[in-house]
Amino acid sequence: MAPASGRRAVKFPVGPEGAVATPLAPALREAYEGIAPFLDQAVFIAGLGRSGTTLLLRLIDGHPDAFVVPHESMVLTHYLPDYEANGDPAAVSAGVIDRLARMMRKEKRVQKAADFLRQAIPLRLAKPGAPRAIFADLLACLALEQPPAGRKLWLEKTPKNEFHLETIFANFPAARIIFNVRDPRAAYASNLKRKDVGMTADAFVRGWVQRIQVLLTFLAENPSLRKRVLVTRYEDYVATPEAEMPRIFRFLGIDPSFQAQPTMFGKAWKGNSFDPRTDTRGRLDNAKIDKWRSEVSAEDIATINREAAFEMSLVGYRD
């Protein structure tokens, strides 16, 4: 019997325990089928905020082999933890819909996706494999605007993903992780410019060190997954993108010859790292790499050097 809405009820996978029936409009059903070939080929960018993760996402955005989630989804870092704490599926739906609205440009498609997610997400949360299913729903909704045909993998970026590596690999065993770092003194300088964040150098560097230690601990406990994790440095893909981006693409298993330029929705993107001295498309500002030297006090630099000396040496930064 057809649902009251007139839409056909179809079944599609949500996890190892089986499937749930969900009303699905024809366009969404086609979109879901479009992302199915690469659903398991998940890539998560992790790392501290204000460290270049958005720029890295934009550099991968235009690659024809990659299906990119254009903004942070916060599924792993915010909405699922909130559900575990509060048990409110409607709050998860509302959060994912809010994030999705930032990613889609056509209001009618946003509404169609929102109507679907309000029904689907509570069903996902009631079954095992909820993270995988919710990401599949998110990708299917994005596929209403982004043609998925020919893509080999999908990619999502949210700072703090590194705290959820066990969940990622439990739901996507073939996943890859790009762990992005930036010189902590430069990341701290960037943080100082945010009016909504008042953080001392001591507090900031503790967070920076914690991220490195979280990754090291996970890899020590899961040595078989080391080849699925790539550490990238902001300074490398800003200073020499022609060398660093092919390395990243090879890790992802996609065409390394692609000439990466920062894009969003297929159009040139001029973010904070774009070089204002030239109109050359995609030109990055190398001068910003060491700008922290004039923006951070000697006292704060000394604090960061002292507290993060070991971890900085691991990723190639010197005091």
Helices and strands as residue ranges (DSSP letters): E 9-15, E 18-23, H 26-35, G 36-38, E 42-46, H 53-61, E 66-68, I 75-79, H 80-86, H 89-103, H 107-125, H 130-142, E 153-157, G 161-164, H 165-171, E 176-181, H 184-192, H 201-221, G 223-228, E 229-233, H 234-239, H 241-252, E 263-264, E 267-268, G 286-294, H 298-307, H 309-314
